[in-house]
Every structure is written in structure tokens, then in C-alpha cells.
Amino acid sequence: MSEKTEKRKQDLRERLTDAAHIRIERDGFRALRARDLARDAGCALGAIYNVFNDLNAIVLAVNGITFRRLGATVAQSVKGADTQSPNQRLILMSTAYLHFASTHNNLWRAVFDIQMSLDGPVPEWYVVELAKLFEHISAPLAEIFPDRDAEGLDLMTRTLFSSVHGIVLLGLERRISGVPVEEIEQMIAQLLNQIGNS
């Protein structure tokens, strides 16, 4: 493939990803249609499938950008907070996570709601970005539980992430235990302040 052809394909890939990003943020990923994307990106409908296998692949490309932004937001929330207690740093990160999910709800939902085959390959970006996010969470947990081995710390990190994610999801959907957004922070703080106190 010539360099010029590759450049055209990359340009189209970026235009389609940008168009999908806008539509997912506005309408959610389930409303994404190939015909709309082709119109937005200024290409023929069939051209989409020269650069992406299917719509799922386009959503995954958008999700990669969203997950990197989410990780950067969480990391930024504890920048300069080294003197804060580990519990307080966990609260800062969780609050940043909540506000990202609330502000960019459709993009955040697409990251977690899209179907990925259990036996198929998980995208490399997902593995990398999830590992980075978990590193931020495990650092204060390692201070709270210095005797935990790596496996125990990893399990606790995943448990804590799942707990906070569940509170945020239920809160934003106003389900069963859900509360108004302004009270979700208090729920998260109550949970995280108890870590290490038992």
C-alpha cells in the first residue's frame, strides 16, 4: 500500500472517529448509524468498511480516547495531593470519576456497555488504560494495607473500582439505591472512609 493511500485511510479513520465521538456524546453509542457517520465524515457508506471492520470497531476507537481522558482526569485529581491520607486520595479519585461519568455520560457508558466477546481479544488500549487506572487506585491501598501481597492488592483494587463504579452507575441512573448526583459523593466518601478501619 502506498504512503499516499495509507495517509488517506488514516485521515478517513480520524474523521469517522471524530464524527462517532460527537454522535456518541450527544445520542449514545446505540444510536450510531453507518449512514449518518458516512455523511458526517464526507465519505461513501462503503468506505467506512475500508478502515473499520464494523460499527463496533468505531465505537472501540472512540472508547480508547474516552478511557485515556478518564485516566488522565483521575490522575489529575490527586496531583499534588501527596500529603493527603490514602483514604482522602481515594475519595478525590472517585469524585473525579463520578464527575467525568456525569459530565460525559454517553461516552462513559459506551466504554462499559459495549459488548466485547469473552473469548475474543480484548483491545490492547483497554488493557493498558485499565492497568494505569488500577495503578492509581492500588497506590493508596498499598499504604492502607502494607501487608497485602500483589495478588491480594490487585483483588482489592478491582473490588474497590467495581464498588465505586456501581455506586456511580446506580446513582446516575437513579436506580434502587441511587441518589441525586449531589449525594453520590457522600455515599462514595462514606464507603472509602471505612477502608482500613475494620
C-alpha positions as YAML, in Angstrom:
chain: A
units: angstrom
residues:
- id: 1
  name: MET
  ca: [0.00, 0.00, 0.00]
- id: 2
  name: SER
  ca: [1.40, 3.40, -0.98]
- id: 3
  name: GLU
  ca: [2.14, 6.07, 1.58]
- id: 4
  name: LYS
  ca: [-0.48, 8.34, -0.04]
- id: 5
  name: THR
  ca: [-3.17, 5.63, 0.21]
- id: 6
  name: GLU
  ca: [-2.26, 4.91, 3.82]
- id: 7
  name: LYS
  ca: [-2.46, 8.62, 4.62]
- id: 8
  name: ARG
  ca: [-5.94, 8.83, 3.04]
- id: 9
  name: LYS
  ca: [-7.10, 5.84, 5.06]
- id: 10
  name: GLN
  ca: [-5.72, 7.35, 8.27]
- id: 11
  name: ASP
  ca: [-7.43, 10.67, 7.54]
- id: 12
  name: LEU
  ca: [-10.74, 8.89, 6.94]
- id: 13
  name: ARG
  ca: [-10.28, 6.83, 10.11]
- id: 14
  name: GLU
  ca: [-9.78, 10.03, 12.13]
- id: 15
  name: ARG
  ca: [-12.78, 11.77, 10.51]
- id: 16
  name: LEU
  ca: [-15.01, 8.80, 11.25]
- id: 17
  name: THR
  ca: [-13.75, 8.54, 14.82]
- id: 18
  name: ASP
  ca: [-14.33, 12.27, 15.36]
- id: 19
  name: ALA
  ca: [-17.83, 12.03, 13.87]
- id: 20
  name: ALA
  ca: [-18.65, 8.99, 16.01]
- id: 21
  name: HIS
  ca: [-17.32, 10.76, 19.10]
- id: 22
  name: ILE
  ca: [-19.69, 13.67, 18.53]
- id: 23
  name: ARG
  ca: [-22.68, 11.42, 17.90]
- id: 24
  name: ILE
  ca: [-21.97, 9.10, 20.85]
- id: 25
  name: GLU
  ca: [-21.55, 12.04, 23.21]
- id: 26
  name: ARG
  ca: [-24.84, 13.52, 22.03]
- id: 27
  name: ASP
  ca: [-27.02, 10.44, 21.42]
- id: 28
  name: GLY
  ca: [-25.27, 7.40, 22.95]
- id: 29
  name: PHE
  ca: [-23.49, 4.64, 21.08]
- id: 30
  name: ARG
  ca: [-26.66, 2.59, 20.46]
- id: 31
  name: ALA
  ca: [-27.96, 5.36, 18.18]
- id: 32
  name: LEU
  ca: [-24.86, 5.21, 15.97]
- id: 33
  name: ARG
  ca: [-25.66, 4.52, 12.29]
- id: 34
  name: ALA
  ca: [-23.19, 3.95, 9.46]
- id: 35
  name: ARG
  ca: [-25.14, 6.13, 7.04]
- id: 36
  name: ASP
  ca: [-25.02, 9.09, 9.46]
- id: 37
  name: LEU
  ca: [-21.30, 8.65, 10.02]
- id: 38
  name: ALA
  ca: [-20.60, 8.49, 6.29]
- id: 39
  name: ARG
  ca: [-22.50, 11.75, 5.81]
- id: 40
  name: ASP
  ca: [-20.73, 13.42, 8.76]
- id: 41
  name: ALA
  ca: [-17.28, 12.29, 7.58]
- id: 42
  name: GLY
  ca: [-17.97, 13.14, 3.93]
- id: 43
  name: CYS
  ca: [-17.38, 9.65, 2.56]
- id: 44
  name: ALA
  ca: [-19.27, 6.88, 0.81]
- id: 45
  name: LEU
  ca: [-21.04, 4.37, 3.03]
- id: 46
  name: GLY
  ca: [-18.85, 1.51, 1.81]
- id: 47
  name: ALA
  ca: [-15.67, 3.48, 2.51]
- id: 48
  name: ILE
  ca: [-16.26, 3.05, 6.24]
- id: 49
  name: TYR
  ca: [-15.52, -0.65, 5.93]
- id: 50
  name: ASN
  ca: [-12.18, 0.02, 4.23]
- id: 51
  name: VAL
  ca: [-10.87, 1.42, 7.53]
- id: 52
  name: PHE
  ca: [-13.07, -0.26, 10.19]
- id: 53
  name: ASN
  ca: [-14.41, -3.81, 10.28]
- id: 54
  name: ASP
  ca: [-17.78, -2.70, 11.66]
- id: 55
  name: LEU
  ca: [-19.51, -0.06, 13.79]
- id: 56
  name: ASN
  ca: [-18.34, -1.83, 16.93]
- id: 57
  name: ALA
  ca: [-14.73, -1.13, 15.91]
- id: 58
  name: ILE
  ca: [-15.54, 2.57, 15.53]
- id: 59
  name: VAL
  ca: [-17.11, 2.66, 18.99]
- id: 60
  name: LEU
  ca: [-13.99, 0.95, 20.37]
- id: 61
  name: ALA
  ca: [-11.81, 3.63, 18.74]
- id: 62
  name: VAL
  ca: [-13.88, 6.33, 20.47]
- id: 63
  name: ASN
  ca: [-13.75, 4.34, 23.71]
- id: 64
  name: GLY
  ca: [-9.96, 4.32, 23.58]
- id: 65
  name: ILE
  ca: [-9.95, 8.12, 23.54]
- id: 66
  name: THR
  ca: [-12.55, 8.29, 26.31]
- id: 67
  name: PHE
  ca: [-10.70, 5.84, 28.55]
- id: 68
  name: ARG
  ca: [-7.43, 7.81, 28.16]
- id: 69
  name: ARG
  ca: [-9.28, 11.01, 29.10]
- id: 70
  name: LEU
  ca: [-10.87, 9.29, 32.08]
- id: 71
  name: GLY
  ca: [-7.49, 8.02, 33.30]
- id: 72
  name: ALA
  ca: [-5.94, 11.47, 32.89]
- id: 73
  name: THR
  ca: [-8.82, 13.02, 34.86]
- id: 74
  name: VAL
  ca: [-8.38, 10.55, 37.72]
- id: 75
  name: ALA
  ca: [-4.59, 11.08, 37.74]
- id: 76
  name: GLN
  ca: [-5.01, 14.87, 37.74]
- id: 77
  name: SER
  ca: [-7.34, 14.68, 40.74]
- id: 78
  name: VAL
  ca: [-4.52, 13.52, 43.03]
- id: 79
  name: LYS
  ca: [-1.75, 15.61, 41.54]
- id: 80
  name: GLY
  ca: [-0.14, 17.48, 44.42]
- id: 81
  name: ALA
  ca: [-2.19, 15.55, 46.99]
- id: 82
  name: ASP
  ca: [0.76, 13.56, 48.37]
- id: 83
  name: THR
  ca: [0.19, 14.92, 51.87]
- id: 84
  name: GLN
  ca: [-3.44, 13.78, 51.90]
- id: 85
  name: SER
  ca: [-4.30, 10.50, 53.62]
- id: 86
  name: PRO
  ca: [-4.65, 7.42, 51.38]
- id: 87
  name: ASN
  ca: [-8.41, 7.38, 52.05]
- id: 88
  name: GLN
  ca: [-8.69, 11.03, 51.03]
- id: 89
  name: ARG
  ca: [-6.77, 10.37, 47.80]
- id: 90
  name: LEU
  ca: [-9.16, 7.52, 47.01]
- id: 91
  name: ILE
  ca: [-12.08, 9.90, 47.60]
- id: 92
  name: LEU
  ca: [-10.52, 12.52, 45.31]
- id: 93
  name: MET
  ca: [-10.08, 9.95, 42.53]
- id: 94
  name: SER
  ca: [-13.58, 8.57, 42.97]
- id: 95
  name: THR
  ca: [-15.09, 12.05, 42.91]
- id: 96
  name: ALA
  ca: [-13.19, 12.79, 39.69]
- id: 97
  name: TYR
  ca: [-14.51, 9.52, 38.27]
- id: 98
  name: LEU
  ca: [-18.06, 10.46, 39.23]
- id: 99
  name: HIS
  ca: [-17.82, 13.92, 37.68]
- id: 100
  name: PHE
  ca: [-16.33, 12.54, 34.47]
- id: 101
  name: ALA
  ca: [-19.15, 9.96, 34.25]
- id: 102
  name: SER
  ca: [-21.77, 12.62, 34.98]
- id: 103
  name: THR
  ca: [-20.38, 15.18, 32.53]
- id: 104
  name: HIS
  ca: [-19.61, 12.72, 29.71]
- id: 105
  name: ASN
  ca: [-22.29, 10.15, 30.49]
- id: 106
  name: ASN
  ca: [-22.86, 8.76, 27.00]
- id: 107
  name: LEU
  ca: [-19.14, 8.42, 26.30]
- id: 108
  name: TRP
  ca: [-18.52, 6.82, 29.72]
- id: 109
  name: ARG
  ca: [-21.41, 4.40, 29.23]
- id: 110
  name: ALA
  ca: [-20.07, 3.35, 25.83]
- id: 111
  name: VAL
  ca: [-16.79, 2.25, 27.44]
- id: 112
  name: PHE
  ca: [-18.54, -0.17, 29.77]
- id: 113
  name: ASP
  ca: [-21.72, -1.05, 27.88]
- id: 114
  name: ILE
  ca: [-20.29, -2.14, 24.55]
- id: 115
  name: GLN
  ca: [-20.29, -5.90, 24.06]
- id: 116
  name: MET
  ca: [-16.85, -7.47, 23.79]
- id: 117
  name: SER
  ca: [-16.54, -11.16, 23.07]
- id: 118
  name: LEU
  ca: [-15.47, -13.07, 26.15]
- id: 119
  name: ASP
  ca: [-13.30, -15.38, 24.08]
- id: 120
  name: GLY
  ca: [-12.13, -12.75, 21.61]
- id: 121
  name: PRO
  ca: [-9.12, -10.48, 22.02]
- id: 122
  name: VAL
  ca: [-9.52, -7.54, 24.36]
- id: 123
  name: PRO
  ca: [-8.19, -4.37, 22.67]
- id: 124
  name: GLU
  ca: [-4.64, -3.57, 23.78]
- id: 125
  name: TRP
  ca: [-5.57, 0.02, 24.67]
- id: 126
  name: TYR
  ca: [-8.21, -1.29, 27.08]
- id: 127
  name: VAL
  ca: [-5.71, -3.49, 28.91]
- id: 128
  name: VAL
  ca: [-3.15, -0.66, 29.09]
- id: 129
  name: GLU
  ca: [-5.57, 2.06, 30.21]
- id: 130
  name: LEU
  ca: [-7.29, -0.18, 32.76]
- id: 131
  name: ALA
  ca: [-3.89, -1.10, 34.22]
- id: 132
  name: LYS
  ca: [-2.98, 2.60, 34.53]
- id: 133
  name: LEU
  ca: [-6.29, 3.37, 36.23]
- id: 134
  name: PHE
  ca: [-5.81, 0.47, 38.65]
- id: 135
  name: GLU
  ca: [-2.26, 1.65, 39.46]
- id: 136
  name: HIS
  ca: [-3.68, 4.95, 40.70]
- id: 137
  name: ILE
  ca: [-6.14, 3.09, 42.92]
- id: 138
  name: SER
  ca: [-3.70, 0.48, 44.23]
- id: 139
  name: ALA
  ca: [-1.08, 3.03, 45.36]
- id: 140
  name: PRO
  ca: [-3.12, 4.38, 48.32]
- id: 141
  name: LEU
  ca: [-4.49, 0.89, 49.02]
- id: 142
  name: ALA
  ca: [-0.92, -0.38, 49.38]
- id: 143
  name: GLU
  ca: [-0.38, 2.28, 52.07]
- id: 144
  name: ILE
  ca: [-3.55, 1.26, 53.91]
- id: 145
  name: PHE
  ca: [-2.74, -2.46, 53.64]
- id: 146
  name: PRO
  ca: [1.08, -2.75, 53.56]
- id: 147
  name: ASP
  ca: [0.99, -6.49, 54.34]
- id: 148
  name: ARG
  ca: [-1.08, -7.45, 51.28]
- id: 149
  name: ASP
  ca: [0.74, -9.34, 48.56]
- id: 150
  name: ALA
  ca: [0.42, -8.27, 44.90]
- id: 151
  name: GLU
  ca: [-2.43, -10.68, 44.21]
- id: 152
  name: GLY
  ca: [-4.41, -9.58, 47.26]
- id: 153
  name: LEU
  ca: [-3.84, -5.92, 46.42]
- id: 154
  name: ASP
  ca: [-4.97, -6.46, 42.83]
- id: 155
  name: LEU
  ca: [-8.17, -8.14, 44.01]
- id: 156
  name: MET
  ca: [-8.86, -5.32, 46.47]
- id: 157
  name: THR
  ca: [-8.23, -2.72, 43.73]
- id: 158
  name: ARG
  ca: [-10.69, -4.41, 41.40]
- id: 159
  name: THR
  ca: [-13.21, -4.77, 44.20]
- id: 160
  name: LEU
  ca: [-12.97, -1.10, 45.12]
- id: 161
  name: PHE
  ca: [-13.22, 0.01, 41.49]
- id: 162
  name: SER
  ca: [-16.29, -2.19, 40.99]
- id: 163
  name: SER
  ca: [-17.89, -0.80, 44.16]
- id: 164
  name: VAL
  ca: [-17.37, 2.84, 43.20]
- id: 165
  name: HIS
  ca: [-18.42, 2.15, 39.62]
- id: 166
  name: GLY
  ca: [-21.61, 0.53, 40.89]
- id: 167
  name: ILE
  ca: [-22.44, 3.47, 43.14]
- id: 168
  name: VAL
  ca: [-21.85, 5.90, 40.27]
- id: 169
  name: LEU
  ca: [-23.87, 3.83, 37.80]
- id: 170
  name: LEU
  ca: [-26.82, 3.32, 40.13]
- id: 171
  name: GLY
  ca: [-26.70, 6.93, 41.23]
- id: 172
  name: LEU
  ca: [-26.65, 8.32, 37.72]
- id: 173
  name: GLU
  ca: [-29.47, 6.00, 36.68]
- id: 174
  name: ARG
  ca: [-31.41, 6.75, 39.89]
- id: 175
  name: ARG
  ca: [-31.89, 3.02, 40.39]
- id: 176
  name: ILE
  ca: [-32.77, 1.19, 43.63]
- id: 177
  name: SER
  ca: [-30.08, 2.64, 45.91]
- id: 178
  name: GLY
  ca: [-29.44, 5.55, 43.60]
- id: 179
  name: VAL
  ca: [-29.46, 9.07, 44.96]
- id: 180
  name: PRO
  ca: [-29.26, 12.50, 43.32]
- id: 181
  name: VAL
  ca: [-25.85, 13.26, 41.82]
- id: 182
  name: GLU
  ca: [-25.03, 15.75, 44.56]
- id: 183
  name: GLU
  ca: [-25.36, 12.98, 47.16]
- id: 184
  name: ILE
  ca: [-23.33, 10.34, 45.31]
- id: 185
  name: GLU
  ca: [-20.11, 11.98, 46.53]
- id: 186
  name: GLN
  ca: [-21.25, 11.48, 50.12]
- id: 187
  name: MET
  ca: [-22.02, 7.82, 49.51]
- id: 188
  name: ILE
  ca: [-18.58, 7.25, 48.00]
- id: 189
  name: ALA
  ca: [-16.86, 9.12, 50.84]
- id: 190
  name: GLN
  ca: [-18.72, 7.05, 53.45]
- id: 191
  name: LEU
  ca: [-17.56, 3.86, 51.77]
- id: 192
  name: LEU
  ca: [-13.94, 4.91, 51.27]
- id: 193
  name: ASN
  ca: [-13.53, 6.40, 54.74]
- id: 194
  name: GLN
  ca: [-14.26, 2.93, 56.18]
- id: 195
  name: ILE
  ca: [-11.43, 1.22, 54.31]
- id: 196
  name: GLY
  ca: [-8.79, 0.04, 56.73]
- id: 197
  name: ASN
  ca: [-10.88, 0.84, 59.80]
- id: 198
  name: SER
  ca: [-12.18, -2.67, 60.43]
...
